[in-house]
Amino acid sequence: MNSRSPQKVVSDFLDDFAGRDIDGALGNTAEDINVNVYGLGRHDTGRGIIRTVLADIVEAFPDLIVTVKRIITAGNVVTTVINVQGTQAAPYAGAINQEKHVDLDEVWRFVVAEDRITQIDAYWCQQQLYRRLGVKRFDQIAIV
Amino acid sequence: MSSASVIVSSRTAAQNAAVVTEFFDRYRAHDVDGMVDLCTINADFSYPPFEVWGKQRVLRGDGKVGTVGKPIWTGLINAFPNLSNVVHSVDANDEGDVVVQVDIGGTQQQPWGLVLPAGKTFSEPHIFIFRLNSDGLIESVTGYWNNAGISQQLGHMEVD
């Protein structure tokens, strides 16, 4: 059985995400994947959480463009700097749709074991995201 | 194999990780000059979440360690006199890349950007990406975090 390198596993995941193929992306993850998405305050275990995170992005930004700017591999840990662009077409993270364009740099750190991603730590600045979506206050996200 | 690649590979991942661990030790000790001493004289600096939006311009955290990074680190320590950090993971390779997951936090005593001091404390997960040269000096520092988390912990509800 051919095993993919950790970098290849992560590249396949990101290619599927960029192609809005959520099921394909999840196929690269372990069933008991540990997920931390700091900007959203989401911390959970299992494919359900990463499915929700990816699906919410794809639904809110249907013209999504994911560009991998840098990949760093250290053993079974793969860290990627990605740029995410898209035009809002549905509510996202409490922000109503104002059809604003988002262009955000993010870092996603992956741990890979036995051909599957076992942990994802995703870092982005939610303040930058809200600023680009036209949100004015953290305690009144849906009010513009 | 070229002589250049031999030089680059002469430093191990463990040695590269040790330099960055020392960087955060010095940060924890508020030794900003010591942090800068671990960097090349022209080291690149990038804090993408650092944006201060004024009426006519946006101040961004991009430039050089000596001219942008050092003032930011010094300003943070002034605003948060008990600023500290807890390193959770250090992942390094033989090519000079080091990735660090670290919580940074402190209690605000002075203004920081547009956030006025209310004596509140924050602690926020960060990820740093370092690039070291063949001499073991840091030639680039990049940091990412969720600024919304910090603002809300400090009681600042404006997105700005």
Boltz contact constraints between the chains, C-beta under 6 A:
constraints:
  - contact:
      token1: [A, 38]
      token2: [B, 125]
      max_distance: 6.0
  - contact:
      token1: [A, 38]
      token2: [B, 146]
      max_distance: 6.0
  - contact:
      token1: [A, 39]
      token2: [B, 146]
      max_distance: 6.0
  - contact:
      token1: [A, 72]
      token2: [B, 97]
      max_distance: 6.0
  - contact:
      token1: [A, 74]
      token2: [B, 91]
      max_distance: 6.0
  - contact:
      token1: [A, 74]
      token2: [B, 92]
      max_distance: 6.0
  - contact:
      token1: [A, 74]
      token2: [B, 93]
      max_distance: 6.0
  - contact:
      token1: [A, 77]
      token2: [B, 91]
      max_distance: 6.0
  - contact:
      token1: [A, 79]
      token2: [B, 99]
      max_distance: 6.0
  - contact:
      token1: [A, 105]
      token2: [B, 48]
      max_distance: 6.0
  - contact:
      token1: [A, 107]
      token2: [B, 127]
      max_distance: 6.0
  - contact:
      token1: [A, 107]
      token2: [B, 144]
      max_distance: 6.0
  - contact:
      token1: [A, 123]
      token2: [B, 127]
      max_distance: 6.0
  - contact:
      token1: [A, 123]
      token2: [B, 144]
      max_distance: 6.0
  - contact:
      token1: [A, 125]
      token2: [B, 49]
      max_distance: 6.0
  - contact:
      token1: [A, 125]
      token2: [B, 146]
      max_distance: 6.0
  - contact:
      token1: [A, 125]
      token2: [B, 147]
      max_distance: 6.0
  - contact:
      token1: [A, 126]
      token2: [B, 146]
      max_distance: 6.0
  - contact:
      token1: [A, 126]
      token2: [B, 148]
      max_distance: 6.0
  - contact:
      token1: [A, 127]
      token2: [B, 147]
      max_distance: 6.0
  - contact:
      token1: [A, 127]
      token2: [B, 148]
      max_distance: 6.0
  - contact:
      token1: [A, 130]
      token2: [B, 159]
      max_distance: 6.0
  - contact:
      token1: [A, 131]
      token2: [B, 159]
      max_distance: 6.0
  - contact:
      token1: [A, 135]
      token2: [B, 159]
      max_distance: 6.0
  - contact:
      token1: [A, 136]
      token2: [B, 159]
      max_distance: 6.0
  - contact:
      token1: [A, 137]
      token2: [B, 157]
      max_distance: 6.0
  - contact:
      token1: [A, 137]
      token2: [B, 158]
      max_distance: 6.0
  - contact:
      token1: [A, 138]
      token2: [B, 152]
      max_distance: 6.0
  - contact:
      token1: [A, 138]
      token2: [B, 157]
      max_distance: 6.0
  - contact:
      token1: [A, 139]
      token2: [B, 157]
      max_distance: 6.0
